[in-house]
Amino acid sequence: MEAVVAILGLLFVLFVVAGVFVAVKAVQAAKRGVDRTVAQARRTVEDTGLRARQLAQPGVVGELAQLRLSLRTSMRATQDVLRSGSPDDASLGEAAGLFQRLSAHGHELDDDLKRLEREPDRATITARLPELRARTERITHSAESLRWAVRDRARKFADDDLASLSDQIDVESGALRHWTRVEDTAAHPPREPVRGRRSTAGQPHGPGGPAASGPATAGAAGSGDDWGPASEDPPALTTRDPRTQPSYPWQKAPRTEGTAP
């Protein structure tokens, strides 16, 4: 009895621990989803504000907004391409590490641009714009180079896989149409070499030609053809008896001698 109570108590504890574990995992997943949604909404609001400042303020503030927007768009596109790649590809793992290092420089540049947006001294902003523009171009160029290299690699693998798949489909299609070879063989059978004799008309016969040709071959042999043995005795001419000749429903009855017409 005590063993049963102990087993039940142990099962209850296990169920409680499992329930707590599942609840914690669910809360963490929900928190990650909320954080992801909040971050995406924050990025959307920031991008919308940058576009608005780019169009509404054509001066140095608008140029700073344009630089930030170009930087954020390029880095986000490269990040999406790397995330969509195969995790088993070692080359993409190295590319992801390089992108992390590049992202550190991009975040630093974005922070500098954001601080300059609140700078009241326009002359300072104007003086630093060429250097900031050059840094932005270098970072975006590196991000675009990495992004297009990953895309070209994925397209090359897709082309190779498509070519291999096409070859396999061609082989399988030929195997599925195996009856066409049988029909071609039946329609055009291979010719065997002719080793028979010729008749008087010059047509070749098989090995059993003289025996299978019947009286026609015998008559040709008796007319002076030295290619076959001549028959010793000519065949006897026999007249068929009309009474033993078979009759058909559409024929008239044969007339016999002594029968009145």
Disulfide bonds with the S-S distance in Angstrom:
none
